[in-house]
Amino acid sequence: MELRLNESDREAMVAFLRDLIRIPSTSTNEGKVVERTAAEMRRLGFHGVFVDPVGSVLGQIGEGSGPRLLYDSHTDTVGIGARSSWSYDPYEGKIEDSYIYGRGAVDNKGALAAMVYGARLLLEAGVKLRGTLYVSGMVQEEDCDGFAAGEFCQRCRPNYVVLGEPSGLQVSRGQKGRIGASIMVHGRASHGSAPERGVNAIYLMAPVLDSIQKLAPMLREDAFLGKGSLAVTRIESTAGSLNAVPDTCTIYIDRRLTAGESEQEAMAQLESIARNAGGTKPAEVKILEYREKSHTGYDCRRKLSYPAWALPEEHYLVQTLVEAAASVLGHRPAITRWDFSTDGAITMGEMGIPTVGFGPGAEADAHTTDDKVAIADLVTAAAVYARLAADILK
């Protein structure tokens, strides 16, 4: 069965993606993109379209008693930073040299458009599904990966999940976990003209930073997922003014967990380092918590701790995706992993739902001022998504 977009549908998919890019949609502000996606799904004839309590948009095709397959993309993006750093308007969706440019083009609105139009291929071909395909535009993935996907999966319990994060049209079957943590040390304030009367909290943090740098090369390494990592991403202090010695200093840490590393082990490492900090009272080591209201007003709370995961290469879902991609690409795609985190941290890492990934565009372009996706990649991805759904659900 040939499942490829015709010229009219290719043009419609490109126009749809450009519309999505033109709508700013940072985390918790996805409402208008969700509305635009729902409208496109309805226009294309999805059997059901709904917005769940968290605010994610989901389109449904089929309603048989067979397997339930979730195609997972997300509607939110990171911010744009300094607009002057962009070669193109980040909210124009400009087409140049067969690429579409703009914030979210590759992460992750391109995959959303390709998944929607992959489903369109099934509808046009009249493919009868014995199960159900859900095509999703999840919310708040950038700030709290997996929360929205996990909430949906708790209700609908898909048998398989396919993530659309950029993979260069390769098959991704895992990722490192991550923890967001902080360490606060306590000093004593004094006037800046007499620093000897106080205890400078910034100075107390210096040996902590040195110990973190020394720990990083000693972290575990996995043959597939690679080495665990540790990065201090922010430092801040509190003081009465710029001429007062600060009484607290806090650092924020991005800790990536490889296979075999746990939250408990990672936090024990940080706590051991913090104990040597000194200060007027013991240092505080915490896992950060995400607490926000979604665009629908849903109360989203989650500890920022996610396990590493990897689906075995021989798993049915991995191999079925490889075969589906090969039938479209004309060659077998590589089987690889992501460096960044995805909704799979929850769907596979915590819930154990077999999860794999295939997405248009390059991972290296995500979150950059060169955010782009090739139109040819979108067309290919749509065909692969259609083929895979037909193979699993037909």
KASUL-V398582 format. One record per pair of residues at least 12 apart in sequence whose C-alpha atoms are under 6 Angstrom apart, sorted by the first residue. I is the first residue (numbers start at 1). J is the second residue. Records with the same first field share a line. If there is no record, write none. Layout:
I: J ; J
This chain:
3: 383
4: 383
17: 113
18: 93
21: 91 ; 93
22: 91 ; 92
25: 76 ; 77
26: 76 ; 77 ; 78
27: 76 ; 140
28: 294 ; 295
29: 295
30: 76
31: 295
34: 57
46: 61
47: 60 ; 61
48: 60
54: 298
55: 296
56: 137 ; 138 ; 139
57: 136 ; 137
58: 135 ; 136
59: 134 ; 135
60: 133 ; 134
61: 132 ; 133
62: 129 ; 132
63: 131 ; 132
64: 130 ; 131
65: 131
66: 130 ; 131
67: 131 ; 159
68: 131 ; 132 ; 158 ; 159
69: 133 ; 158 ; 160 ; 161
70: 134 ; 161
71: 134 ; 135 ; 136 ; 162
72: 136 ; 162 ; 163
73: 112 ; 136 ; 137 ; 164
74: 108 ; 137 ; 138 ; 139
75: 137 ; 138 ; 139
76: 139 ; 140
77: 104
86: 369
90: 102 ; 103
98: 375
99: 373 ; 374 ; 375
100: 372 ; 373
101: 371 ; 372
102: 371
103: 371
105: 372 ; 373
106: 361 ; 372 ; 373
107: 366
111: 164 ; 359
114: 378 ; 382
115: 382
117: 382
118: 382 ; 383 ; 385 ; 386
119: 386
129: 393 ; 394
130: 393 ; 394
131: 393
145: 342 ; 343
146: 343 ; 346
160: 354
161: 355
162: 355 ; 356 ; 357
163: 357
164: 357 ; 358 ; 359
165: 359
166: 359 ; 360 ; 361 ; 362 ; 363
167: 358 ; 359 ; 362 ; 363
168: 360 ; 361 ; 362
169: 358 ; 359 ; 360
170: 333 ; 334
171: 335 ; 336 ; 357 ; 358
172: 335 ; 336 ; 337 ; 356 ; 357
173: 310 ; 311 ; 337 ; 356
174: 309 ; 310 ; 337
175: 308 ; 309 ; 337 ; 338
176: 257 ; 258 ; 308
177: 256 ; 257 ; 306 ; 307 ; 308
178: 255 ; 256 ; 257 ; 305 ; 306
179: 255 ; 304 ; 305
180: 253 ; 254 ; 287 ; 288 ; 304
181: 252 ; 253 ; 286 ; 287 ; 288
182: 251 ; 252 ; 253 ; 285 ; 286
183: 250 ; 251 ; 284 ; 285
184: 249 ; 250 ; 283 ; 284
185: 248 ; 249 ; 283
186: 201 ; 247 ; 248 ; 279 ; 280
187: 199 ; 200 ; 201 ; 247 ; 248 ; 279 ; 280
188: 247
189: 245 ; 246 ; 247
190: 244 ; 245
191: 244
192: 243 ; 244 ; 245
200: 245 ; 246
201: 246 ; 247 ; 248 ; 249
202: 249
204: 277
216: 230
222: 259
227: 258
228: 256 ; 257 ; 258
229: 255 ; 256
230: 254 ; 255
231: 253 ; 254
232: 252 ; 253
233: 252 ; 253
234: 251 ; 252
235: 250 ; 251
236: 249 ; 250
237: 249
258: 308
259: 308
288: 304
289: 302 ; 303 ; 304
290: 302
306: 345
307: 349
309: 349
324: 384 ; 387 ; 388
325: 384
360: 377 ; 378
361: 373
